[in-house]
Amino acid sequence: MASHQKLVSVFAPPIPEFFAPLRGAVPPAQACLIAGVGQADADTWRAWVQEAGGRLVWDQPWVGTGTLTELTWNHTTLLARGRESAWTYLQCVYPDLAAVAWASQTFAGELCQHLEFMRLQGEPAIGAIPLWRYTTEDRLREAIAQLEAAGIVVFDPHTYVLEDGGMKTVDRQQADFKRQVDPYGLLNPGKTRGG
């Protein structure tokens, strides 16, 4: 695989339908991969797409704004919510592709995978900002508990309490720093369990 990828994002259906620049290019009910690739590796990626049975629908040099990168990361959630307000999102780190497949099957119809392949501490990782079709708070909490029980790290964007959002613990150094810079507890009161 090429060594100069700047971005590798994968979107399960129906997410590609939310992307205006790709409407009509990506067939309905098909997944889509967006990759930012260094010019030196472009031919390698084109060959890989063909070998994998994919179809290249956009092939343009990186020009900053106006590129497909504006469809990635949490821009995807904004585009989905623009089409249907019931969409929200989670932030996850999957341990492996088997966990991605398990989550997709377990929450079919509720969770639409949006994967962002990246490096964490130098190692390849599967980050995700999957779309979640919101119905109730109880269902959302139940799903998060199931994902975490399966070994998937979930950073919950639906809470304002730091420990509940994914950090899980606030260490002594952080608490000491907060007391030092905010001795009267005026900044973001109630955002951590410790004050």
Secondary structure in CASP SS format (residue, H / E / C, confidence):
PFRMAT SS
TARGET T0000
AUTHOR 0000-0000-0000
METHOD secondary structure of the structure
MODEL  1
M C 1.00
A C 1.00
S C 1.00
H C 1.00
Q E 1.00
K E 1.00
L E 1.00
V E 1.00
S E 1.00
V E 1.00
F E 1.00
A C 1.00
P C 1.00
P C 1.00
I H 1.00
P H 1.00
E H 1.00
F H 1.00
F C 1.00
A H 1.00
P H 1.00
L H 1.00
R C 1.00
G C 1.00
A C 1.00
V C 1.00
P C 1.00
P C 1.00
A C 1.00
Q C 1.00
A C 1.00
C E 1.00
L E 1.00
I E 1.00
A E 1.00
G E 1.00
V E 1.00
G C 1.00
Q H 1.00
A H 1.00
D H 1.00
A H 1.00
D H 1.00
T H 1.00
W H 1.00
R H 1.00
A H 1.00
W H 1.00
V H 1.00
Q H 1.00
E H 1.00
A C 1.00
G C 1.00
G C 1.00
R C 1.00
L C 1.00
V C 1.00
W C 1.00
D C 1.00
Q C 1.00
P C 1.00
W C 1.00
V C 1.00
G C 1.00
T C 1.00
G C 1.00
T C 1.00
L H 1.00
T H 1.00
E H 1.00
L H 1.00
T C 1.00
W C 1.00
N C 1.00
H H 1.00
T H 1.00
T H 1.00
L H 1.00
L H 1.00
A H 1.00
R H 1.00
G H 1.00
R H 1.00
E C 1.00
S C 1.00
A C 1.00
W E 1.00
T E 1.00
Y E 1.00
L C 1.00
Q E 1.00
C E 1.00
V E 1.00
Y E 1.00
P C 1.00
D C 1.00
L H 1.00
A H 1.00
A H 1.00
V H 1.00
A H 1.00
W H 1.00
A H 1.00
S H 1.00
Q H 1.00
T H 1.00
F C 1.00
A C 1.00
G C 1.00
E C 1.00
L E 1.00
C E 1.00
Q C 1.00
H E 1.00
L E 1.00
E E 1.00
F E 1.00
M E 1.00
R E 1.00
L E 1.00
Q C 1.00
G C 1.00
E E 1.00
P E 1.00
A E 1.00
I E 1.00
G E 1.00
A E 1.00
I C 1.00
P C 1.00
L E 1.00
W E 1.00
R E 1.00
Y C 1.00
T C 1.00
T C 1.00
E H 1.00
D H 1.00
R H 1.00
L H 1.00
R H 1.00
E H 1.00
A H 1.00
I H 1.00
A H 1.00
Q H 1.00
L H 1.00
E H 1.00
A H 1.00
A C 1.00
G C 1.00
I C 1.00
V E 1.00
V E 1.00
F E 1.00
D C 1.00
P C 1.00
H C 1.00
T C 1.00
Y C 1.00
V C 1.00
L H 1.00
E H 1.00
D H 1.00
G H 1.00
G H 1.00
M H 1.00
K C 1.00
T C 1.00
V C 1.00
D C 1.00
R H 1.00
Q H 1.00
Q H 1.00
A H 1.00
D H 1.00
F H 1.00
K H 1.00
R H 1.00
Q H 1.00
V H 1.00
D C 1.00
P C 1.00
Y C 1.00
G C 1.00
L C 1.00
L C 1.00
N C 1.00
P C 1.00
G C 1.00
K C 1.00
T C 1.00
R C 1.00
G C 1.00
G C 1.00
END
